Amino acid sequence: MGVVHGQEMVLNIGPQHPATHGVLRLQVKTDGEVVSEITPYIGYLHRCFEKHCENVTYEQVIPFTDRCDYLASMTNNFGYVVTVEALMDIKVNDRVEHIRVIMAELQRIASHLLGLGAFGLDIGAFTPFLHMLRDRERIIDLFEMTCGARLLYNYMWVGGLSHDLPVGFVEATYKFLDYFEPKIEEFVNLLMHNKIFVERTADIGRMPKEVAISYGVTGPNLRASGFKWDLRKDDPYSIYDRFEFGVPIGEGIKGSVGDCWDRFYVRVLEMKESIKILRQALASLPKEGDVHQSLPKKIRPPKGTIYKRTESPRGDLGYYIESDGTNIPYRLKMRSPAFTALSVIDEIAAGWLLSDVLAILGSLDIVLGEIDR
């Protein structure tokens, strides 16, 4: 009888929809329940980040980096300060480097926990979200213990840190790791091998490796497509080259390589690798070292430009800075990994059902504050 085509309908998902991981509008063209085209509309959460940076001093930029990816503020701080330090040729001591890595990996676990929990919530699984939020709170408690903040930290400074580790931090972190490591298997049993979850994610929204690369997708989304690329290994920064850890990639265990299930599973495996890094960094943490030792009295980089990138929980986070020799950046550009991840949604969601769109969107783990920078 041939293919029966219905009347095309245009639907708006958002901008108020809670499942859009921020204030996002998706314009979806459908033929019945089948999606033919998706156009993301961004800008509802515009931070004016890059324009702000042209009007404040280098040190005043740091709190604005917090507010871009507000679920991974530590790693946003990290990427910015190492870029300015490279521009000014500042070297920090080993204690500062170790603490930065510890905070970045704790933040990676906290970010993945919320991302995975929210993804399960998008699919309709409520209980795992509560479990993951509970364990994320334990990490947030460690951050609050260190710098007094629970979401926006302003912790990593150019040349050092705002605070040294408080008494009892190392012991509290070991206690958390000992508690959390066996809990990961609990998430596996609750969600990953659940029949309904597998049916909603396996083979859905497959992103081939070539598509991911052509769109500039990075981080867990790229690795889930089977491409082993992690800046901590392939373009090391800080002291990551001292630690032993693996780079998980998608293997198509439940469906096809690069599907929604793989994107979920890679983040689960990454948490295990972060635990390995944390144990090594805690064991080798120098007891001596002033975290304010290399702080410059004035941050006034020489004229020039620099681009440096780090591995945030969402992927390749880059900062381009152009300095005119004053204490205010002449130009600052942020390369957002969530922006490129969102750009691929039409490519991987077209042809799937309307109910699959939110599963695909949730699997990309985007944060709109970073996209609308």
C-alpha positions, 0 to 999 in steps of 0.5 A: 500500500506504500507509506501513509503520510499524515499532516505535518504538525509543529510542536513546541517543547518548552521553554518552560518544560522541566525536562529540557534541562534548562530554559530551552525551546525545541521546535519539533515537526512531527508526522503523527508520532514520528519526529521529522525535524528538531530546531533548538531555540536557545538564549532564554538563559543568556548569561552575557558571560563573554561580554561581562568578561570584557568589563571586569578584571581577570580575577572578577571573571572567576565567579562568572565561570561558576554560573555558566555550567552551574552543575560543574562550577569547579571544572569551569574555574579550573579551565579558566585559571589554568588558561590565565596562568599559561598566559602569565607563565605562572607555576603553582606548587604540587599541593595546589595541583593535587587539590585542584584535581581532587576538586575537579574529580569530585565535581565530575562525580557530582555532575554525573550523578545529577545528570544520570538521575535527571536522565532517569527522571526523563524516562520515568524512573523516580527512585534512582534520582533520589538515590543519586541526589542523596550521594551528590549531597555528600560531595556538596558537603565536602565543597561546603566544608572547604570553601563555604559554598554549595553550588557556586564556589569561586574556589580556584584562583589564578596562582592558587586557591581561595582556601586550603583544605580544612582539617578532616577533609582527606579523611571525610573524602576517603569515607565518602569514596569507601561508601560510594564505590559499592553504591554504583552497582546499586544504580546498575541494578536499579536502572541500567538493567531495568527492562523498561529503561533498556527498551527506552534507551537501547538503539535509541538516538544512535550517534555514529562516531563520524557524526559526533566528530563532524559536529565537534561533540566531545566528552562522554557523548563522543566516547559513548560513540566509540571514540577514545578521546579524553584531554586528561590523557590525550592532551594532559594538563595539571598533573593528570599524567601522573595518575593511572585511569582508564577512558571508557567508551561505548560498546553497544552492550544493550543496543548499538554503539553510541545510543542513549544507553551507551551515553548513560553507561559511559558516565557510570564508568567514568565515575569509577575512573574518577574514584581511582584518580581521587584515591591516587591524588589523596594518597600523594597529596603533599602535606606542605605547600601554601595555596596562596604562594603563587598568587600575583599581587595584580593580574596583568597578563602581557599582550598576547592571545592564548587558547587552552582546554580542559576536560569538564564533565560535559567535554572539551571546555576551552577558553580563548583569551586576548590580552591587551596588557591591562588588568581587563581581558580585551576578549574572552571566548568560551568553547562550550561542550554542551553547545556542540552536543545540543547542535547534533540533536536534529541529526540523531533524533529525526525519525524517532518517536516524540516520546524518544526526543526527551530520552535523547535530549536527557542522554546528552546531559546539557546545561543551558547556562553554558550554552547561553553563555 
